[in-house]
Amino acid sequence: MKHITALTLTTLLAASGLAQTAAAAPAPVALDLTAGYDSEYYYRGLWFSNQNAWYNLGASKKLSDTTTLNALAYYTSSNDRRSLYQELDLGASLAYDAGFATLTAGYTYFFFLNGYVGNGAGQTFASEFFVSAAKTVGPVNVAATYAYDMYIDAGYAELAVDKSFALSDSTSLVLKAVAGYSLGGYYTAFNGGGYNTGTESVWTHVGLNASLPIALSKTATLTPYIAYNISGAGRTESNTAASAFGGDDDQLFFGASIKAVF
């Protein structure tokens, strides 16, 4: 009987040790891969190209109950031979759940493989630091972002609001509105070589988006969308000048993506 008791105690101690080891094990890295298509590629209200295929590889790792480290690699390329636009972004960020809001700080490096405005014109790279705060306010999600571009020494501020409506167990409708503002000439005017010459602080755009995330499985989601870009004073001239390649100051466009989580 003593032997059985001792064996049981040993087993319990071993199980307890294993449980503590398991509890202390580091959180795994979560990976996701997304592929998509955009009929028009607008970034922060500025038109770049059309008929774009894009891919995004994301990774995240929880460092604690409140802190998550994220990284991404994003690539987009136009299938329109008039511009042959290509872009590669590499970035990392740290998100902290402060209770009152989720705070994020990060860095992104942009490679413009055929020039910032395509066809070899404009700068070939840029980099920025950014901070953001996101919070649910009543029925909507609100996010505020500030980014500082070190290449052109100018900033960009953005306010975004979205609301999700459950249509079924697997499908939701997400409505989103975004307003952007240039601080000190954030890509608001360009010279003949495609380089930024803007200096003004001005509204860049308002973006409206309706998307329909559809859960295909526990790990895969299909998301078609339709969007409308309304150019502000900081975008009207450059977006209209791109009309020969498909751009416009106010434009309706669409796309879809499929995302897999591992």
Secondary structure, DSSP 8 states (H G I E B T S, - for coil): -HHHHHHHHHHHHHHHHHHHHHHHS----EEEEEEEEEEEEEETTEEEEEEEEEEEEEEEEESSSSEEEEEEEEEEEE--TTT--EEEEEEEEEEEE-SS-EEEEEEEEEEETT-TTSTT-S-SEEEEEEEEEEEEETTEEEEEEEEEETTTTEEEEEEEEEEEEE-SSSBEEEEEEEEEEEES-SS--B-TTS-B-----EEEEEEEEEE--EE-SSSEEEEEEEEEEEE-TTTHHHHHHGGGGT--SEEEEEEEEEEEE-
